[in-house]
């Protein structure tokens, strides 16, 4: 476990999300009815060593 929500839960498939973008460098998802907003978009870099 990496203690990173997006790596551990979203990218592993444990939490269902809608894939909205997939490129060589990033992966984008949306989820609905989050505590933040009706629709929540997240773009995740595939190479986290650049962060």
C-alpha positions in Angstrom: 0.0 0.0 0.0 1.3 3.4 -1.0 -0.9 5.5 1.3 -2.1 7.4 -1.8 -5.8 7.3 -2.3 -5.7 7.6 -6.1 -3.1 4.8 -6.5 -4.5 2.5 -3.9 -8.3 2.9 -4.5 -8.9 4.5 -8.0 -6.2 3.1 -10.2 -6.4 -0.3 -8.7 -10.1 -0.5 -9.5 -11.4 -0.7 -5.9 -13.5 2.4 -6.4 -15.7 2.7 -9.5 -15.1 5.8 -11.5 -15.8 6.9 -15.1 -12.7 7.0 -17.2 -12.8 10.3 -19.2 -9.3 10.7 -20.4 -6.3 8.3 -21.1 -3.1 9.5 -22.7 0.5 8.4 -22.6 1.1 10.8 -19.7 -2.2 11.1 -17.7 -5.3 9.3 -16.7 -8.5 11.3 -16.1 -11.6 10.1 -14.1 -14.9 11.5 -12.9 -17.1 10.5 -10.0 -20.5 11.7 -9.1 -22.1 12.9 -5.8 -18.8 13.4 -4.0 -18.7 15.5 -0.9 -16.9 18.2 -2.9 -19.4 18.6 -5.8 -22.0 17.0 -8.0 -19.3 16.0 -10.5 -15.7 15.7 -9.6 -12.9 15.4 -12.2 -9.4 14.2 -11.4 -6.4 14.0 -13.7 -3.6 11.8 -12.5 -0.1 11.7 -13.9 1.0 8.2 -14.8 4.6 8.9 -13.9 4.5 10.1 -10.3 8.3 10.3 -10.1 8.0 13.7 -11.9 6.0 15.2 -9.0 
